[in-house]
């Protein structure tokens, strides 16, 4: 959703946000068990854009002018190359059928009003039918669900797992469940529209009022369309997706969506059973058992049915949009049901309030949350010259009990591209950020398609503007298209610098998914090296990672201008933990296998002479 973070930051005191907070559950903050399996790498693809070969890139271009990618563009070769990059999961973004400006009436799909659609291609977070997929993505729209099921099979054949979106907080203003399984009624079908709130209503209403279209820029950039008439038939009006109760939402509201009711009364109180004290320590089977005899709101049942439908299709997990706008009791109910069907399901939630992280992990039974407002924001501030790397150690310490659950990323569909002028400035300046983001914790790493070849999001797509690759328009992604090379997926059109960048990502990601130390222990050595260490610049950051059979020293240089030379200190307590005797050892960089330094241990303290170039990083392994 556009302006998502700005909205959430201002929500802390509002009714529906505070309704999700723990009021009387005292949380147990004991250290959680860390998984011992291999590190996970998620590759997010904006499905509509991935396979698009058209390079016209006309602002507000039509699907015919600017092109669109299809499910079938994810060929065996494309999936092999993604797997070979060091990826374990693909998040196919924008798969469920969402509102868009296009004519699919021949397939039984009604037209969407451009006045309540963002852009021309539409927002993937305004879902129109949860039991089918976006017709734009199919070669034959009548066969679109089968084409996606075939993609699931191809993805699994390539050794990769599949994630798709579920957007629980809101749906498209013109939701039409035309593909509901037998016995599943549409959202709102049984609602009492004469009241603002009733527990089993799917929506909140503004009785006796018609919805009014917000004062936006002219839809479709002024192009004539018979549905652009200043009217959208919604009577009574519903609350808007971000919680706005206005009959006429503001243009910055999520006006293309309506908010789903989960049993939170308009005053913020909960109208459903709450989890008993101590359930933060209970397993998902115990959570599942708790809900079996409970009466829950209708919207809970509808979204559980949606999730289990896609699990039944072979989807391996979900990314939940704006999960913190939905109470964690619902997540306990839904996620435990998913885990009972697939214990290995991958459940990732978009949550931005650090005070709520543990609730959504332990009470909501989420596997992973975005580490956005801590690690991501810190790294962005460092590379933009607004902060020192030293604070990374405090962030890591503050989340030590949940560090495995906090997914790391530097690029996604909501954020400014890593290589954009407003972030790192160049893809090369993003390299040390990527090394630290990938290796500092046991959590999954996420890469957004095109990031690995330096995509900067420079296009004015129409509704979507530069620095972010638009999720609302038909557009091409130039650097990615050069790697795609007209469907050969061999990087044939990449420049040398883009090839080198992709090689860097390939080395880093493959190392990460095969490193036992990165699923082991962490200790920062930043403090020891920042104190009285000549040559250790303030834009350097260092730490160690280790397991029973692998010991690593990571050093990153966030400066894009300065080469640093210094004796890296390995403190006495780490030498003891590693059981190293006085003497000399070899540290060899695992990214390129070209840099090796000698670690000299004397009187129980280690020293290694390091020379590190601008934007360079080393992952040294003790041999």
SULFENBEL-V355663 format. One line per field, one symbol per residue. phi: phi as a letter, one per 30 degrees, with the letter a starting at -180 (. if undefined). psi: psi as a letter, one per 30 degrees, with the letter a starting at -180 (. if undefined). burial: b if it has 9 or more other ideal C-beta (glycine too) atoms within 8 Angstrom, else e. Layout:
BEGIN
phi->???
psi->???
burial->???
END
This chain:
BEGIN
phi->.dhddddddccecdeddddcddcbcdddcddddcdcdddcbccdbdedcecdcdcdhdeidddddciadbeddddededdddeddjccbccddidedcdacacbddcicddcdedbbdicdiddccdcadcacededcdcedcddddddddeddddddiccccbdbcddabdecdbddbddeicddeiecdddcbdbbecddbccceibddbdddcddehijddadddbibbdbbddcddedjdcddcdddcddddbbdcccjcdedjdccadcddejddccdddddededdcccbeddeddddddddededdjdclbccdhdddbdddddedddddddddbececbccdbccedcedddddcdhddbbdccdcdedddddddcicacdeddddddddcedbedccdcabaaddcdeeddddcdjbddddddddddedcdbdddcbbcejedbieciddddkddcejcddccbdacceddddddhhjdhbidcddddddddddddddddddddccdddccdbadcdddddchbejdddccbbabbabdbabbbcbbcddcbcdcbacddcdeddedddhcdekcbcccdcdbhccbbccccbhiccbbdbcbdehcbbcdcdc
psi->kkgeeeeeegfeflefeffflkegjjkkglklkkkgalkkkkjkkjeffegkfkgehkkgkleeeflklleffileeeeeeeeffgkfkkjjkgekjlkljljgffggklkkjffhkkaeflkfgikejfgaljfffkejffgeeeeeeeeeeeeeefgllkklkkiffllkeikjifgklkfjllkfegkjgflekkegkflklikgkkkkklillkkggfkkkffjggkkjjjlllklegfkgkejllfflifflkkkkggjlfgflkhlklklkfffglleeeeeeefegkjlleeeeeeeeeefeeeffgkfllkjkhffgkkfeeeeeeeeeeffejfgkjjkkjkfjfffeeefeeefhkeklkiefdeeeeeeeefggflkfefeeeeeefgefgeffjkklfkafflkkeflffcfeleeffeeeeeeeefflfllkkkkkfefggkfhfkjfcekllfkkkgflklljeeeeeeehhgfhggfgkleeeeeeeeeeeeeeeeefgjeefgblkkkgeeeffjhjkfjlfglklllklaegkkkkkkkjfkgfkkkkljkkjleeeeeefhklkaklkkkkfefgfkklkjkjkhgkkkkkkkklkglkkjkkk.
burial->beebbebbeebeebbbbbbbbeeebebeeeeeeeeeeebbbbbbbbbbbbbbbeebbeebbebebbbbbbbbbbbeebbbbbbebbbbbbbbbbbbbbbbbeeeeeeebeebbbbbbbbbbbbbbbbbbbbbbbbbbbeebebbbebbbbbbbbbbebebbbbbbbbbbbbbbbbebeebeeebebbbeebeeebebebebbbbbbbebebebbebeebbbeeebebbeeebebebbbbbbbbbeeeebebebbbbbbbbbbbbbeebebebeebeeebbeeebbbbbebbeeeebbbbbbbbbbbbbbbbeebbbbbbbbbbbbbbbbbbbbbbbbbbbbeeebbbbbbbbbeebbbbbbbbbbbebbbbbebbbbbbbbbbeeeeebbbbbebbeebebbbbbbbbbbbebebbbbbbeebbbbbbbbbbbbbbbbbbbbbbbbbbbbbbbbbbbebebbbbeebbbbbbbbbbbbbbbbbbbebebebeebeebbbebbebbbbbbbbbbebbbbbbebbbbbbbbbeebeebbebbbbbbbbbeebbbbbbbbbbbeeebebbbbbbeebbebbeeeeeebbbbbbbeeeeebbbbbeeebbbbbbebebbbbbbbbbe
END
